Amino acid sequence: MQLPQVNYLAVFVAAIVIFLLGGLCYSPVLFPKKCVALQVRTEEQGRSDAAMAHMPVMYLGAFIAGLIIAWAIAVLANSFVPRAPMPVSSWVLRGAKVGLFSWFGFVATTSFTNAIFSMKPKQLWLIDASYYLVAFLLAGAIIMGWTGSTAH
C-alpha cells in the first residue's frame, strides 16, 4: 500500500494555525464568558478546574488533535488536485472547499447530533462548531495553497 503524498511542513503549519485559533477563540478576547455561561458554570469553577488540570498535557493533546485534522485534510485534498495548471489563489479556494466539505460532512453533523442528545445549549454548539469551521477552512486553504505554490 502506497502512502499518499503529503506536504508535512504544510500540515505542521496548518496544525499550528488550528491550535492558535483555538487559543484565540477561547481566550478572553472572544467567547470564554459566553461559553462559561452556557455551560451553567461560574468563572470561579472554570478557574478552579483549570488550576487542577494538567494544562501542558491538555495543550499537547489539543495540538496533536489539530495535527491529525490537518493531516486528514491533506490526505483528502489529494483527491482534489486539479489536472490542469491553475493560479495559487484557485488552489487556496479549492482547499477551503475541501475544508468546508470535511467540516460539514464530519464535524457539523456529528457534533450537532451530540448537542441534540446531550441537551447542551445550541449556542454552545454554534460557538464550538464555528471555531472548527474556521479551522477547517484555514487548514484546507493552507495545505492546498502550499501545494499549488510548489506545483509550478
C-alpha positions in Angstrom: 0.0 0.0 0.0 1.4 3.4 -1.0 1.1 6.3 1.4 -0.5 9.4 -0.1 1.8 12.3 -1.0 1.5 14.8 1.9 3.4 18.0 2.5 4.2 17.5 6.1 5.5 21.1 6.6 2.2 22.4 5.3 0.4 20.0 7.7 2.5 21.2 10.6 1.9 24.9 9.8 -1.9 24.2 9.5 -1.8 22.4 12.9 -0.2 25.4 14.5 -2.8 27.7 13.0 -5.6 25.4 14.3 -4.0 25.4 17.7 -3.5 29.2 17.8 -7.1 29.8 16.6 -8.4 27.6 19.4 -6.4 29.6 21.9 -7.8 32.8 20.4 -11.4 31.6 20.4 -11.4 30.6 24.0 -9.2 33.4 25.2 -10.6 36.5 27.0 -10.7 38.2 23.5 -13.7 36.2 22.1 -16.0 33.7 23.7 -15.0 32.4 27.2 -17.6 34.3 29.2 -20.4 33.1 26.9 -19.1 29.5 26.9 -18.9 29.5 30.7 -22.4 30.9 31.0 -23.8 28.4 28.5 -22.2 25.5 30.5 -24.0 26.7 33.6 -20.7 27.1 35.4 -19.3 30.1 37.2 -16.0 31.6 36.2 -14.6 30.5 39.6 -15.5 26.9 38.8 -13.8 27.3 35.4 -10.6 28.7 37.0 -10.6 26.0 39.7 -11.0 23.3 37.1 -8.2 24.8 35.0 -5.9 25.0 38.1 -6.5 21.3 38.8 -6.0 20.3 35.2 -2.7 19.3 33.7 -2.6 22.2 31.2 0.6 21.2 29.4 -0.9 17.7 28.7 -4.2 19.4 27.6 -2.3 21.8 25.2 -0.3 18.9 23.8 -3.5 16.9 23.3 -5.1 19.9 21.5 -2.1 20.3 19.3 -2.0 16.6 18.4 -5.7 16.7 17.5 -5.0 19.7 15.3 -2.1 17.8 13.7 -4.4 14.9 12.9 -7.1 17.2 11.5 -4.5 18.9 9.2 -3.1 15.5 8.1 -6.5 14.1 7.3 -7.4 17.2 5.3 -4.1 16.8 3.4 -4.8 13.2 2.6 -8.3 14.0 1.5 -7.0 17.0 -0.5 -5.0 14.6 -2.7 -8.3 13.6 -4.3 -8.9 17.2 -5.4 -5.7 18.0 -7.1 -6.5 19.7 -10.4 -5.4 18.1 -13.6 -4.6 21.4 -15.4 -2.3 24.2 -14.1 -4.1 27.0 -12.2 -3.2 30.0 -10.1 -2.3 29.6 -6.5 -5.5 31.6 -5.5 -7.6 28.8 -7.1 -5.7 26.2 -5.2 -6.4 28.1 -1.9 -10.1 28.3 -2.8 -10.1 24.6 -3.6 -8.5 23.9 -0.3 -11.1 26.0 1.6 -13.8 24.0 -0.2 -12.2 20.7 0.9 -12.1 22.1 4.5 -15.7 23.2 4.2 -16.8 19.8 2.9 -14.8 18.0 5.7 -16.3 20.2 8.4 -19.9 19.9 7.0 -19.7 16.1 6.5 -17.9 15.1 9.6 -17.8 17.9 12.3 -21.0 19.7 11.9 -23.2 16.6 11.7 -21.6 14.6 14.5 -21.2 17.5 16.9 -24.8 18.7 16.2 -26.1 15.2 16.9 -24.2 15.1 20.2 -25.5 18.6 21.1 -29.1 17.5 20.5 -28.9 14.4 22.7 -26.7 15.9 25.4 -29.2 18.7 25.9 -26.4 21.3 25.8 -27.4 24.8 24.6 -27.4 25.1 20.9 -25.5 28.4 21.2 -22.6 26.4 22.8 -22.7 24.1 19.8 -22.7 27.1 17.5 -19.6 28.6 19.1 -17.6 25.3 19.0 -18.8 24.4 15.5 -17.9 27.9 14.3 -14.3 27.5 15.6 -14.0 24.2 13.8 -15.4 25.6 10.6 -12.8 28.4 10.5 -10.1 25.9 11.5 -11.0 23.5 8.7 -11.3 26.3 6.1 -7.9 27.7 7.0 -6.2 24.2 7.2 -7.6 23.3 3.7 -6.6 26.7 2.3 -3.0 26.4 3.7 -2.5 22.9 2.6 -3.8 23.2 -0.9 -2.4 26.7 -1.3 1.0 25.4 -0.4 0.7 22.5 -2.8 -0.3 25.0 -5.6 2.6 27.3 -4.9 5.1 24.4 -5.3 3.2 22.8 -8.3 4.6 25.2 -10.9 
